[in-house]
Amino acid sequence: MSEDHREFPITSSQIEDEMKRENNKTQIKKTLRATIFTLIVVAAAAILVATLWMPVLRIYGTSMTPTLNEGDIVISVKNAQYHTGQLVSFYYGNKLLVKRIIAGPGDWVNIDEMGNVYVNDMETPLEEPYIPAEEKAYGEVTILLPYQVPEDRYFVLGDHRATSADSRNATIGCISEDQIVGRIVFCIWPLEGFGTVG
């Protein structure tokens, strides 16, 4: 044998090292596949939850200031029942609006010239701590007051009464449960507004 063609014996430790490297490569590939699969499942579940039970919405316009501002991102929850005082998102035409439920089916609503709201012959106006007193307004009213909310409908108002188009306008009117996307429960953006909404 010439010196150029000498064969070096392969030791068992070299074989074991090579097998460990191959096993590590295989293990890394399996882990990577499992991680990618898990991320896809989690993303699909998040999209399903966000679409069916907890839609994430962006606020457009100023009709809900000071409670919600343009650009805020909120989470809504689909409820079986809705109550006065709750913020709800609903479809009107092709738009998604956010307003506050003021009165339910069969209730009577009246609004005085100062913008104070009365429900069911209340002697005192509805307590609305979410609206600064100086920002109450009569707004654009095209319905005849006092007004009785039809069955299976809700009377909704925006918190910024001077600019809000809501149930005071006969074009929008009262909303049905079929129109409601969900109750607004949480603000996730901006961070300084992070928390529950109500």
MOJO-V577616 format. One record per helix or strand. SS is the DSSP state (~ for helix, > for strand). FROM is the first residue (numbers start at 1). TO is the last residue. If there is no record, write none. Layout:
ss-><SS:SS>
from-><FROM:FROM>
to-><TO:TO>
This chain:
ss-><~:~:>:>:>:>:>:>:~:>:>:>:>:~:>>
from-><3:12:56:73:87:95:108:117:133:147:153:175:180:191:195>
to-><5:52:58:77:92:103:111:119:135:148:157:176:189:193:196>
